Amino acid sequence: MQREYPGQPLVGVGAVIIADARVVLVKRGKAPLLGEWSIPGGMLELGETVRAGAEREALEETGVVVRATELLGVFDRVIPEGGRTLYHYVLIDFLCEVVSGELCASGDATDARCFTQAQISELKLAQDTASVIALAIERSARFLD
């Protein structure tokens, strides 16, 4: 699968993991977003449901087993370069709850940490990432009331 200058959009899945009123983020070890904080996620595999893909990617990048609950949204990540499309992802993000495991960066992630809402507001995040995190925090707060 060619990620740079693809012939068609690629499907990515994301896991917005809320644990103890904090959000799990990973530092990307590969482009796009190399070295930046983001939600755990990656490419959907052939024959895999989007929920199963989000759960697998969360485990691969964080060491945490999660259950994908609510669909938070579908987003476009299109990155042009020189009149062409360098990257084109359709991202499907889920609110996820922790089932088990210890947080530990692995796979494509170079670091994994839990952030408070205040700490997240200080990070340089893609606008759609910041928006989906805010939505996840809002939706998860309903379950705590």
C-alpha positions in Angstrom: 0.0 0.0 0.0 1.5 3.3 -1.1 0.9 6.0 1.6 2.8 8.8 -0.1 1.1 10.1 -3.3 -1.6 7.4 -3.1 -3.8 6.5 -6.0 -6.9 6.6 -3.7 -7.8 7.7 -0.2 -6.6 5.4 2.6 -8.8 4.4 5.6 -7.4 5.1 9.0 -8.9 4.3 12.4 -8.3 6.1 15.7 -8.8 5.3 19.3 -9.6 8.2 21.7 -8.8 6.5 25.0 -10.2 8.2 28.1 -8.9 6.8 31.4 -9.3 8.6 34.8 -10.4 11.8 33.1 -7.2 11.9 31.0 -6.6 11.2 27.4 -4.0 8.8 26.0 -1.8 10.3 23.3 1.1 8.8 21.4 4.1 10.5 19.8 4.3 9.5 16.1 7.4 7.7 15.0 6.5 8.0 11.2 5.2 10.5 8.8 2.8 12.1 8.6 2.9 13.9 11.9 6.4 12.5 12.7 7.3 13.5 16.2 3.9 15.0 17.0 1.4 14.0 19.6 -1.7 12.4 18.3 -4.4 9.9 19.2 -3.4 6.2 18.8 -4.4 4.9 15.3 -3.3 3.6 12.0 -4.4 1.9 8.8 -7.5 -0.4 8.6 -6.6 -3.9 7.5 -8.4 -5.8 4.8 -11.3 -7.8 6.3 -11.2 -5.9 9.6 -14.1 -3.9 10.9 -13.4 -0.3 11.8 -14.1 -0.9 15.5 -11.7 -3.9 15.5 -9.1 -1.8 13.7 -9.3 1.0 16.3 -8.9 -1.6 19.1 -6.0 -3.3 17.4 -4.2 -0.1 16.7 -4.6 1.1 20.3 -3.1 -2.2 21.6 -0.2 -2.0 19.1 0.7 1.6 19.9 -0.1 1.8 23.7 -0.1 -1.8 25.1 -3.6 -1.2 26.4 -6.6 -3.3 25.5 -9.6 -1.1 24.8 -13.2 -1.4 23.7 -14.3 0.9 21.0 -17.7 2.4 22.1 -19.1 5.5 20.4 -18.2 6.7 16.9 -16.9 10.2 17.3 -16.6 11.2 13.7 -15.2 10.7 10.3 -12.5 13.2 9.1 -10.4 13.9 6.0 -6.7 14.4 6.3 -5.5 15.7 2.9 -1.9 17.0 2.7 -1.0 18.6 -0.6 2.5 19.0 -1.9 3.6 20.7 -5.1 0.2 20.5 -6.8 -0.2 16.8 -5.9 -1.7 15.0 -2.9 1.1 13.7 -0.6 -1.3 12.0 1.9 -5.0 11.4 1.8 -6.6 9.6 4.7 -10.2 9.2 5.7 -10.0 8.9 9.5 -12.6 7.1 11.6 -12.3 7.9 15.3 -13.9 6.0 18.2 -14.3 6.8 21.9 -12.6 3.9 23.7 -12.6 2.6 27.2 -9.7 0.7 28.8 -10.2 -3.0 29.4 -6.8 -3.9 30.6 -3.0 -3.4 30.2 -0.2 -1.0 31.1 0.5 2.1 29.1 3.7 1.6 27.1 4.6 3.0 23.7 5.2 0.4 20.9 4.7 -0.1 17.2 4.8 3.2 15.3 4.7 5.2 18.6 7.9 6.5 20.2 6.1 7.6 23.4 2.7 7.2 25.1 1.3 9.3 27.9 -1.9 10.3 29.6 -2.8 14.1 29.4 -5.2 16.2 31.3 -7.5 18.5 29.3 -5.4 21.5 30.4 -2.2 19.8 29.2 -3.8 18.9 25.9 -4.7 22.6 25.3 -1.0 23.4 25.4 0.0 20.8 22.8 0.4 21.6 19.1 -2.3 19.3 17.6 -4.0 19.1 14.2 -7.3 21.0 14.4 -9.4 17.9 13.7 -7.5 15.9 16.4 -8.1 18.6 19.0 -11.8 18.7 18.1 -12.3 15.0 18.4 -10.5 14.9 21.7 -12.7 17.7 23.1 -15.8 15.7 21.9 -14.5 12.5 23.5 -13.9 14.3 26.8 -17.4 15.8 26.7 -19.1 12.5 25.8 -17.1 10.5 28.4 -18.1 13.1 31.1 -21.7 12.1 30.6 -21.0 8.6 31.8 -19.4 9.9 35.0 -22.4 12.0 36.1 
